Structures are given as C-alpha cells and as structure tokens.
Amino acid sequence: MRLADFVATRPQFEVDQAKSLAWLAAAHAEAEANLGKLDDRERKRFETKVARVLERCACPPTKLARRGHSVADVERDGFANNMLYDLPRHAHGRSTATRMKLYADCVADYFTRAYEADEHAPDDLIHVTCTGYVSPSGAQRMVARKGWGARTRVTHAYHMGCYAALPAVRMAAGFSAIGSRRVDIVHTELCSLHLDPGEHRVEQLVVQSLFADGLIRYAMLPDGGPGLHLVTAYEVVLPDSHQAMGWQISDHGMQMTLARDVPDRIATALRGFVVELFKRGGLHLGHLKTSLFAVHPGGPKIIDRVRDVLELDDAQVAASRGVLHDYGNMSSATLPHIWMHMLADPSVPRGTLIPSFAFGPGLTVCGAILEKR
C-alpha cells in the first residue's frame, strides 16, 4: 500500500508572522486592560512589554513567514465585536462552547468542499484532529449527505496532538490488511481557535506564536502508482514525562502546557528510538546518511536537535524547515504537508527512504519509515 493523492486546503485567512506577533502583543494588552482596568498609557506599556517577550521567545519571521487562521479576527485592527476575540467584553476570548460551534461549522464546510467532486466513496475515512469535537462530526455529516453511509466507515482519531498522523497511517494500514482498497485520512486542525490573550505566561506566548491552522486529505491506496510506501512504524511513551507536555480543555478553548526541557527529553531518547525503528524495518543504520527526514517541526529547536543527535546535514531536514517557514506548526496536519512536498519534489528521487518523526503528549515519540515510489 502507498500514501498518495495529497490535497491541502489553505485556511481562509493568512497573516505574515510579523503582523501576527504585533496582533498578539496588542491582544494581550487589550485583555490585561480589561482584567486589570489599565488606562491607555498602562495598556501601551504592557503591549510593549509583551512585544519584547515575543521578540525573545517567539518563532521569528525568518523561520516562520506566515500562518493560516480560520477566523478574520487576526486581520482586524481592533478587538470590539470580533467573532472569538472580542476582548473588551471577553478578556480571555469567547467560551469553549462558542469555539466548538465555530469549529463544527468550519469543518463541515471544509468536508463539503473537499469532497464535492468525489464520485466514488472510500472504504474507510479516518478523521484526525485535536482542536475540536462535535458529534456527528463533519466527516460523518459528509458521508451521510453523499449517500455513502453503507459503504464508508468513519473512524475518529482524536486528541493525540502533533504526532497523530502516524497512528492514523497505522490504522489505515490495518484497514487495508482486512480488505479496504481506499482509506482516506483527513486532518482538520484549527489551532487558532484556542488562543487565550488573558494568559500571559511565556509558555503560552510560545504556543500562541507558533501554531497555525492546517487542512489536508490523502489516501492509502494499493501499490501501482506514485506514492509513499510504509516500511515500518514504531512508537514509545517516555517514562516519567507525562507533565512535560499537555493539551487540556479549559473554559476558553484548549490550552497547551509545554516544559522547556521537551527538546532535551526527546533528544535523549531519539538515538535508541531510531535504532529500534530501523531494526523493525530490516534496515541498516547506514541508510541514515542517504535518507531525507520528515521531522514534525514543534519548533526550530526540535529540528535542530534531531539533526544534531542523528548527525544529519541541513539538506536532510530541509523539507521540515520549509513547511515550518511557510505554514507554521499545524499540529497533526504538519507531517502530511511535509510528505506531500517530498512526494511532489522531483529532486527527491524514487527509492528515497523518508524516516518520519513526531512528538506529543505522553511524552510520546512516534516514528515511521516511508519509501518514495
């Protein structure tokens, strides 16, 4: 079986990173003015303070050029009467219930458009997300509307975070093993719905300045055409690491917790993880030198640490840096964007091995080896 037919859909609104960081600083100042009853001078001073923190801790425009958003709030100059971030009245943004309604509407609309031209139903459809929950899902609503209910099984792969593409591929391989000829995988990650401008901690500023929205679909199909063949997969949960990263539902969207030592924890475990991954694929570690890597860009430092630990050169992780630069961290949708670009890139020859890594709460280290065919 092979992964193929990648189709990405850009979110409705895209904002360059410099403007996005300025908007974030202004949003935090507006929220603080509401919470702390600041006058105009104090609000401006607070905005300057947040901007300086973002300058130190945020992913800069040189490494992240633009990010996609599903609501127009980030393109507006003011905050009154915004759809989600009406900060004069709601300092933390609107409620989780409001955000989930918007998520449901956006995802239902995406599925309608993404499958509008499809005449043939997939045997299975795996819907992947960690940024919204509604039942029936947009995937189920589309299947029912198209009259595919007796043909297509819908499976939800939810709340795994950034590494979820790899478990989804394993699921697809399992469905293929029991007779499915086409398994669609669809990611709908709307990270921009979960900002809380009333939370000023540095870790929250890091998260808010890095994540973006991503929408992509692809399929596992029988061999016989261009695609990425699944060689092997492996996953571990690191011991004593459950507090290092989290993704929890709050009153005002979902909130990520992120310890500073996450890159170090991953780096410590990575070499042994790669040895086991290659062993399971029946591959010699000498293939590391000729492989190209799809590394989920949890941030520039994650890519750097993977490169350094595995003694790679910059060209071997260039695709991961390129996707981070062009789109930001789109949670589980990011790795499929990297695969899509590597599959379409004529400079990546057929036969190239593509070790793929992603990381998430647990701490979970997840990997697979794909081969371009």
C-alpha positions in Angstrom: 0.0 0.0 0.0 1.1 3.6 -0.6 0.2 7.1 0.7 -0.9 9.3 -2.2 -3.5 11.8 -3.5 -2.4 14.6 -1.1 -4.6 17.7 -1.3 -4.0 20.6 1.1 -6.5 23.4 1.6 -5.3 26.7 2.9 -7.3 28.4 5.7 -9.4 31.3 4.7 -7.1 33.9 6.3 -3.3 34.0 6.2 -1.2 36.5 8.2 2.5 37.1 8.0 4.3 36.4 11.2 5.5 39.9 11.9 1.9 41.2 11.8 0.7 38.2 13.8 3.2 38.9 16.6 2.1 42.6 16.7 -1.5 41.5 16.9 -0.7 39.1 19.8 1.1 41.8 21.8 -1.9 44.2 21.2 -4.4 41.4 22.1 -2.6 40.6 25.4 -2.6 44.3 26.3 -6.3 44.7 25.5 -7.1 41.7 27.6 -5.0 43.0 30.5 -6.6 46.4 30.2 -9.9 44.6 30.7 -8.8 42.4 33.6 -6.6 45.0 35.3 -8.5 48.2 34.5 -5.5 49.8 32.8 -5.6 53.3 31.4 -4.3 53.9 27.9 -0.7 54.7 29.0 -0.5 51.5 31.1 -2.1 49.4 28.3 0.5 50.7 25.9 3.3 50.0 28.3 2.0 46.4 28.8 1.8 45.9 25.0 5.5 47.0 24.7 6.4 44.5 27.4 4.7 41.6 25.7 6.2 42.6 22.3 9.7 42.4 23.9 9.0 38.9 25.4 7.7 37.7 22.0 10.8 39.1 20.3 12.9 36.8 22.6 10.7 33.6 22.7 8.6 33.5 19.6 9.5 31.8 16.3 10.8 34.8 14.3 9.6 35.8 10.8 12.9 34.5 9.4 11.9 31.0 10.4 8.1 31.2 10.2 6.9 33.5 7.4 3.1 33.2 7.7 0.3 31.3 9.5 -3.2 30.3 8.4 -6.3 31.2 10.5 -9.9 30.2 10.2 -11.4 33.5 11.6 -10.9 37.1 10.5 -10.1 38.4 14.0 -6.3 38.4 13.4 -6.7 40.6 10.3 -8.6 43.3 12.1 -7.0 46.3 13.8 -9.4 46.4 16.7 -10.9 43.9 19.1 -14.5 45.1 19.7 -17.2 42.8 18.1 -14.6 40.1 17.0 -16.0 36.7 16.4 -13.9 35.0 19.1 -11.5 37.6 20.5 -14.0 40.4 21.5 -11.5 41.3 24.2 -13.2 44.5 25.6 -16.1 42.2 26.7 -14.3 38.8 26.9 -10.7 39.2 28.1 -9.9 35.5 27.6 -11.8 35.3 24.4 -15.2 33.6 24.0 -16.2 30.4 25.7 -15.2 26.9 24.6 -18.8 26.3 23.6 -18.7 29.2 21.1 -15.3 28.0 19.8 -16.6 24.4 19.3 -19.7 25.7 17.4 -17.3 27.6 15.1 -15.1 24.6 14.7 -18.1 22.4 13.8 -19.2 24.9 11.1 -15.7 25.4 9.6 -15.0 21.6 9.5 -18.4 20.8 8.0 -17.8 23.4 5.3 -14.4 22.0 4.6 -15.6 18.4 4.2 -18.3 19.7 1.8 -15.8 21.5 -0.4 -13.1 18.8 -0.1 -15.4 16.0 -1.3 -17.6 18.0 -3.6 -16.1 16.4 -6.8 -15.7 12.9 -5.4 -18.0 10.4 -7.1 -16.5 7.2 -5.5 -16.7 6.5 -1.8 -13.6 5.5 0.2 -13.9 2.2 2.1 -12.7 3.9 5.3 -12.3 7.6 6.3 -10.1 8.5 9.3 -10.8 12.0 10.7 -7.8 13.3 12.6 -7.9 16.3 14.9 -7.1 17.6 18.4 -8.7 21.0 18.1 -12.4 20.4 18.1 -15.1 17.9 19.0 -18.7 17.6 17.7 -20.8 14.6 17.1 -21.8 13.8 14.4 -18.5 15.0 13.0 -18.0 16.8 9.8 -16.8 13.5 8.3 -20.0 11.7 9.3 -22.2 14.5 8.0 -20.4 14.5 4.7 -20.7 10.7 4.3 -24.4 10.8 5.1 -25.0 13.7 2.7 -23.2 11.9 -0.1 -25.2 8.7 0.5 -22.1 6.7 1.4 -23.3 5.5 4.7 -23.5 1.9 3.7 -20.1 1.9 2.0 -17.7 4.2 4.1 -16.8 3.5 7.7 -15.8 6.7 9.6 -13.2 6.4 12.4 -12.2 9.3 14.6 -8.5 9.6 15.7 -8.8 12.5 18.2 -6.7 14.3 20.8 -3.3 12.8 20.2 -1.8 16.1 19.2 1.1 16.7 16.8 2.0 13.0 16.3 -1.5 11.8 15.3 -0.7 11.4 11.5 1.5 8.4 12.3 -1.2 6.4 14.3 -3.6 7.3 11.6 -1.4 5.8 8.9 -1.1 2.7 11.1 -4.9 2.5 11.3 -5.1 2.9 7.5 -2.6 0.0 7.1 -4.7 -2.2 9.4 -7.9 -1.4 7.5 -6.1 -2.2 4.2 -4.9 -5.5 5.6 -8.6 -6.6 6.1 -9.7 -5.6 2.6 -10.1 -1.8 2.3 -8.9 -0.7 -1.1 -9.0 3.0 -0.3 -8.6 4.6 3.1 -8.8 8.4 3.3 -7.1 10.3 6.1 -8.3 13.8 6.7 -6.8 16.3 9.2 -8.7 19.4 10.3 -6.6 21.3 12.9 -7.9 24.7 13.8 -5.3 25.8 16.3 -6.2 29.5 16.0 -9.5 28.9 17.8 -7.7 28.3 21.1 -5.8 31.5 21.9 -6.3 33.0 25.4 -5.0 36.5 25.4 -5.6 36.8 29.1 -2.9 34.2 29.8 0.5 36.0 29.7 2.9 33.2 30.7 5.9 32.8 28.5 5.0 29.2 27.5 1.6 30.4 26.4 3.2 33.1 24.3 5.4 30.5 22.7 2.4 28.3 21.8 0.3 31.2 20.5 3.1 32.5 18.3 3.9 29.0 16.7 0.7 27.1 16.0 -1.5 27.6 12.9 -4.5 26.0 11.1 -4.0 23.1 8.7 -6.4 21.2 6.5 -5.2 18.3 4.4 -6.5 14.9 3.0 -4.7 12.0 1.5 -5.3 8.3 0.9 -3.8 4.9 1.4 -4.2 3.0 -1.9 -2.9 -0.2 -3.5 0.6 -0.1 -5.0 0.8 0.7 -8.6 1.4 4.4 -8.8 3.4 7.3 -7.3 3.3 7.4 -3.5 5.0 6.8 -0.2 5.2 3.1 0.8 5.0 2.3 4.5 8.1 0.3 5.5 7.7 0.2 9.3 6.4 2.1 12.3 7.2 2.4 16.0 6.0 4.4 19.0 7.0 4.8 22.7 5.8 6.8 25.6 8.8 8.1 27.6 8.8 7.2 31.3 8.2 10.0 33.9 7.4 12.5 31.3 3.6 13.0 31.5 3.9 16.5 32.9 6.3 17.8 30.1 3.5 18.4 27.6 -0.3 18.5 27.8 -3.3 19.6 25.9 -6.4 20.2 28.0 -9.8 21.6 27.6 -10.4 24.8 29.5 -13.2 27.3 29.8 -11.8 29.4 27.0 -10.7 26.8 24.4 -7.9 24.3 24.8 -4.6 25.1 26.5 -1.2 23.6 26.0 1.4 23.1 28.7 4.9 22.8 27.5 8.1 22.3 29.6 11.3 23.9 28.5 13.2 20.6 28.5 11.0 18.9 25.9 13.6 19.1 23.2 16.2 17.7 25.6 14.0 14.8 26.6 13.3 13.9 23.0 17.0 14.2 22.1 17.9 11.9 24.9 15.6 9.2 23.7 15.9 9.6 20.0 19.1 7.6 19.2 17.8 4.4 20.8 14.4 5.0 19.2 15.9 5.3 15.7 18.0 2.1 16.2 14.8 0.2 17.1 12.8 1.8 14.2 15.4 0.8 11.6 15.7 -2.7 13.2 12.0 -3.2 12.8 12.2 -2.2 9.2 15.1 -4.6 8.5 17.3 -1.6 7.6 20.9 -0.9 8.3 21.7 2.3 10.1 23.9 3.3 7.2 20.7 4.3 5.4 20.7 7.3 7.7 23.2 9.1 5.5 21.2 8.8 2.4 17.7 9.3 3.8 15.7 12.5 3.8 13.8 13.2 7.1 10.3 14.4 7.8 10.5 15.8 11.3 7.4 17.4 12.9 8.6 21.0 13.5 7.4 21.5 17.0 9.7 24.5 16.7 13.1 25.2 15.1 14.9 23.8 18.1 13.2 20.4 17.7 14.5 20.2 14.1 18.0 21.3 15.3 18.1 18.6 18.0 17.0 15.8 15.7 19.6 16.9 13.1 22.4 17.1 15.7 21.6 13.8 17.6 21.4 11.8 14.3 24.4 13.7 12.8 22.5 14.8 9.7 23.2 17.6 7.4 20.8 20.6 6.9 19.7 19.3 3.5 18.3 16.1 5.1 15.8 18.2 7.2 15.2 21.0 4.7 11.7 19.9 3.9 10.7 20.2 7.6 12.1 23.7 7.9 10.4 24.7 4.7 6.9 23.6 5.9 7.5 25.4 9.3 8.6 28.5 7.4 5.6 28.5 5.0 2.8 27.4 7.3 3.8 27.2 11.0 3.1 24.3 13.3 -0.3 22.8 12.2 -0.4 20.1 14.8 -1.2 16.7 13.3 -1.6 18.2 9.8 2.1 19.3 9.6 3.7 15.9 8.9 1.3 15.2 5.9 2.3 18.6 4.5 5.9 17.6 4.6 5.1 14.2 3.0 3.1 16.0 0.3 6.0 18.3 -0.6 8.6 15.5 -0.6 6.4 13.3 -2.9 5.9 16.2 -5.3 9.6 17.3 -5.3 11.4 16.0 -8.3 14.7 16.4 -6.5 13.7 13.6 -4.1 14.3 10.5 -6.2 12.3 7.4 -6.2 13.7 4.9 -3.7 14.5 7.5 -1.1 13.8 6.5 2.4 11.9 9.1 4.5 12.2 8.4 8.2 9.4 10.4 9.8 9.2 11.6 13.4 6.6 13.4 15.5 6.2 14.1 19.2 3.3 14.8 21.5 1.8 14.5 25.0 2.9 11.4 26.9 5.7 12.3 26.1 5.1 10.2 23.0 7.8 9.7 20.4 6.3 8.3 17.2 8.1 7.3 14.0 7.8 5.6 10.7 9.9 4.9 7.7 8.4 5.6 4.3 9.9 4.9 0.8 9.1 7.2 -2.1 8.0 5.1 -5.1 
